[in-house]
């Protein structure tokens, strides 16, 4: 994506053999980064659930009902 829009390039047939391995490596890298982000999100959720200090801060940030 370029500036939020899909961007497609046509690859000449004689380049395919040299470009394909780069595409595969790029996809593997992207998948690995996504896995790291997911693991970090899980760790943050676990920390939030097990840390009384963080729970208190979040409780204090909740909007209070008017009345």
N, C-alpha and C positions, 0 to 999 in steps of 0.2 A: 504494500500500500504506500502510496506517495501522497502526502497531505490529505489523508483520510479517504483516498480514492484508489480503487484497484488499478494496478499498472501491469500491463502484459507486454512482453517483448517477444517477437518471433525470433527463433534461433535457427540459423541456417543448418541444413542437414549435416554438413561436414563438420559442424561444431558440436553436435550432439554428444559424441563420445567423450569429449573433453569437458563439457559443461555438466553432464549428468552427475558425475561424482561430487561436484561442488554443490549441486542442488540437494543431493542426499545428505551431505555433511551439514549443510545449512538447516535442513529439516530436523536432523538429529540434535543439533545445537538448540534449535527453537524448542523442541520437546523437552530437552534437559532443563532449560531455563523455566519452562512452564511447571515442571516437576518441583523445582526449587521454590518457586513462588507458592505452589500449593502446600509444600511442606512448611514453609514459613508461616502461612496463614493458619495451618493447624497448630503450630507451636504457639503462635500468638493467642489463639483461642484457648489452648490448654493453660497458658500462663494466666490469662484473664480469669479463668475459672478457678485457679488454685492460689491466686495471690489476693489476700484480704486487702492489701493496700490499694491495688488496682480496682478491686470491686468497690471500695469506698469512694474512690475518685469518680468512678462511673456513676455511682448512686448519687453523688453530689451534683453531677452534671445534668441529671434528668430534669426536665422542666417540671415545675411544681404546679399542681392544679390551682386554678384561680377560684376564689370563692370566699 
